[in-house]
Amino acid sequence: MLNRKRPARRAIDEQGNRANLVFVTICTKERKPILANPEVHSLLKECWSDSSQWMVGCYVIMPDHVHLFCAPCGKEFVNVRDWIAYWKSLSARHWPRSDQHPIWQREAWDRQLRSSESYSLKWEYVRGNPVRHKLVADPDEWPYQGELNSLTWHEP
């Protein structure tokens, strides 16, 4: 097993009319637990909605990291790394507490999903994060999650 210090990067594989769904994980700098609150939840949703390049589907905001599923908005789009850098920068500029800077780790982890099964399994795993971290007893109780856009899987 590789012990990576930085995430591996691959371009989006275009395959017919299948949705290009990408799973992303972004952590706070030094894993500071500063994300799980209503102000930050609102800010991140605004930043994600501001982009015309990528759409956010389902997401879970944990105290020190974010998991989300995203897809490009059209045929021409910036790579996912540049889009992540865009919204991380935008959110940092509008962060509600200046004493919490720097906000984000430099890198993020992303992985293109290959099948509807991997999408469903990954979402169930992500949805259970607040339970595994003993923040709530049931995933539906966690207030810092949602879906901004319906990203559906289409088999070619």
Secondary structure, 3 states (H helix, E strand, C coil): CCCCCCCCCCCCCCCCCCCCCEEEEEEEHHHCCCCCCHHHHHHHHHHHHHCCCEEEEEEEECCCEEEEEEEECCCCCCCHHHHHHHHHHHHHHCCCCHHHCCCECCCCEEEECCCHHHHHHHHHHHHCHHHHCCCCCCHHHCCCEEECCCCCCCCC
